[in-house]
Amino acid sequence: MKKEFRPLVYICAPYKGDIKSNIKKARAFAAFAYKKGAIPVTTHLMFPFLDDEKDRSTILFMDIILLGKCDEVWVLGKTISEGMKRELEVSKRRRQKIRYFSDDFKEVSGFESNSNRV
């Protein structure tokens, strides 16, 4: 079996708020990225043993480490949470490729300037 290159893609999507729904959306977006030939890194799903309130700084630290290992950052939806904003600032400084997608996984441009800040 021939092994193809599959880029590591950081899934950047809201977590706080409706956590159950946001995890479901992140899981679906990760599946979409996988079907498009990427290896999704979805931190929403990686640290269920940590408490988001008590361990927030540790979680964000680990998120940023994993973000640095990725080839691209895929952003889901118009809502940019504070955590996502930090991830995007770091990825821009690192000059990582950032791609924006609507809630129905269609790639869009210009989301960054039109996004709602949470």
C-alpha positions as CSV (number, residue, x, y, z in Angstrom):
1,M,0.0,0.0,0.0
2,K,1.4,3.4,-1.0
3,K,1.6,5.9,1.8
4,E,0.6,9.5,0.7
5,F,1.5,12.7,2.4
6,R,-1.3,13.9,4.7
7,P,-0.8,17.3,6.3
8,L,-1.4,17.8,10.0
9,V,-4.3,20.2,10.3
10,Y,-5.1,22.0,13.5
11,I,-8.9,22.2,14.0
12,C,-9.7,25.7,15.3
13,A,-13.3,25.9,16.5
14,P,-15.2,27.2,19.5
15,Y,-15.3,25.1,22.7
16,K,-16.8,27.2,25.5
17,G,-20.5,28.0,25.6
18,D,-22.5,25.0,24.3
19,I,-19.7,22.5,25.0
20,K,-21.6,19.4,24.0
21,S,-22.7,20.9,20.6
22,N,-19.2,22.5,20.0
23,I,-17.5,19.1,20.6
24,K,-20.0,17.5,18.1
25,K,-19.2,20.2,15.5
26,A,-15.4,19.8,16.1
27,R,-15.7,16.0,15.7
28,A,-17.6,16.5,12.4
29,F,-15.1,19.1,11.2
30,A,-12.2,16.7,12.0
31,A,-14.0,13.9,10.0
32,F,-14.4,16.4,7.1
33,A,-10.6,17.3,7.3
34,Y,-9.7,13.6,7.3
35,K,-11.9,12.9,4.3
36,K,-10.1,15.8,2.5
37,G,-6.8,14.0,3.1
38,A,-5.6,15.7,6.3
39,I,-4.7,14.3,9.7
40,P,-6.8,16.5,12.0
41,V,-5.5,17.6,15.4
42,T,-8.6,18.4,17.4
43,T,-7.7,19.4,20.9
44,H,-11.4,19.6,21.9
45,L,-11.3,15.8,21.9
46,M,-7.8,15.3,23.3
47,F,-7.9,16.3,27.0
48,P,-11.2,15.1,28.5
49,F,-9.3,14.2,31.7
50,L,-8.7,18.0,32.4
51,D,-11.2,20.5,33.7
52,D,-11.5,23.4,31.3
53,E,-12.1,25.9,34.2
54,K,-9.4,24.7,36.6
55,D,-6.8,23.6,34.0
56,R,-7.4,26.3,31.3
57,S,-3.9,27.7,31.2
58,T,-2.4,24.1,30.9
59,I,-4.9,23.2,28.2
60,L,-4.1,26.4,26.2
61,F,-0.3,25.8,26.6
62,M,-0.7,22.2,25.2
63,D,-3.0,23.5,22.4
64,I,-0.3,26.0,21.3
65,I,2.4,23.3,21.4
66,L,0.3,21.1,19.2
67,L,-0.6,24.0,16.9
68,G,3.1,24.4,16.2
69,K,3.4,20.9,14.9
70,C,0.7,21.4,12.3
71,D,1.0,22.3,8.6
72,E,-2.2,24.2,8.4
73,V,-4.9,25.7,10.6
74,W,-8.6,25.2,9.6
75,V,-11.0,27.6,11.2
76,L,-14.7,26.6,11.6
77,G,-17.5,29.1,11.5
78,K,-17.8,32.9,11.9
79,T,-17.6,33.0,15.7
80,I,-14.0,33.5,16.9
81,S,-13.7,32.8,20.6
82,E,-11.0,34.2,22.8
83,G,-9.1,30.8,22.7
84,M,-9.4,30.7,18.9
85,K,-8.2,34.3,18.7
86,R,-5.1,33.4,20.6
87,E,-4.5,30.3,18.5
88,L,-4.9,32.4,15.3
89,E,-2.5,35.1,16.6
90,V,0.2,32.5,17.3
91,S,-0.4,30.7,13.9
92,K,0.0,34.1,12.1
93,R,3.2,34.8,13.9
94,R,4.5,31.4,12.8
95,R,3.3,32.1,9.3
96,Q,1.2,28.9,9.2
97,K,-1.4,28.6,6.4
98,I,-4.9,29.4,7.7
99,R,-8.0,28.4,5.9
100,Y,-11.6,29.4,6.9
101,F,-14.7,27.3,6.6
102,S,-18.4,28.0,7.1
103,D,-20.5,25.9,9.5
104,D,-21.4,23.6,6.6
105,F,-17.7,23.1,5.8
106,K,-17.5,25.2,2.6
107,E,-14.2,27.1,2.3
108,V,-14.6,30.8,2.4
109,S,-12.4,33.9,2.4
110,G,-12.7,37.0,4.4
111,F,-14.1,35.4,7.5
112,E,-11.4,36.9,9.6
113,S,-12.5,40.5,9.1
114,N,-16.2,39.7,9.2
115,S,-16.1,37.3,12.2
116,N,-18.0,37.8,15.4
117,R,-15.7,38.0,18.4
118,V,-16.8,36.2,21.5
